[in-house]
């Protein structure tokens, strides 16, 4: 289904940016809903490890056991300690979800897990990795108006000019009339609210221009 949406979007001619944005996030909604439902039953992530820091730090990590909860579920449940354990154990911080391509940082950015996002950034998570829609963590943090995460990513020198599969930068994801994009936020809240997505529509409306200025 997703491949059909992508194919359709990529072949559209003479369509407005706003319409492309709407379809983009409808496709993302489908994928996020599927994967997050699966995450509740997930029993663990890949055992692949990433090399972070000096050799002595790597050796120390190898002696630390990973928590039973996988890193994506730990993020969704705002389990900061479990995320710290994953980092200490050497869990691959850039591992992509097989369905959406979301990394732990993209998930934290999307769901507004500010402390976890900062923790992942400080631990060396790759800021350039994109999900299946070509969105970076900065794209998703901007769209959901996660001000603290956006600022953390800017401070960490995340690329503000990166474009997703639809040719949009993070700033462009918060451009356009709020009234026309509001139904997308409402749909996302309805579908993903049960697993932790929090959207304050009044706050989003006020914050979109702020995010746009931050990303200039």
Buried (B, 14 or more C-beta within 10 A) or exposed (E): EBEEBBEEBEEEEEEEBEEBBBBBBBBBBBBBBBBBEEBEEBEEBEEEBBEBEEEEEBEEBEEBEBBEBBBBBBBBBBBBEBBBBBBBBBBBBBBBBEBBBBBBBBBBBBBBBBEBBBBBBEBBBBBEBBBBBBBBBBBBBBBBBBBBBBBBBBEBEBEBEBBBBBEBBBBBBBBBEBEEBEEBBEEBBEBBEEBBBEBEEEEBBEBBEEBBEBBE
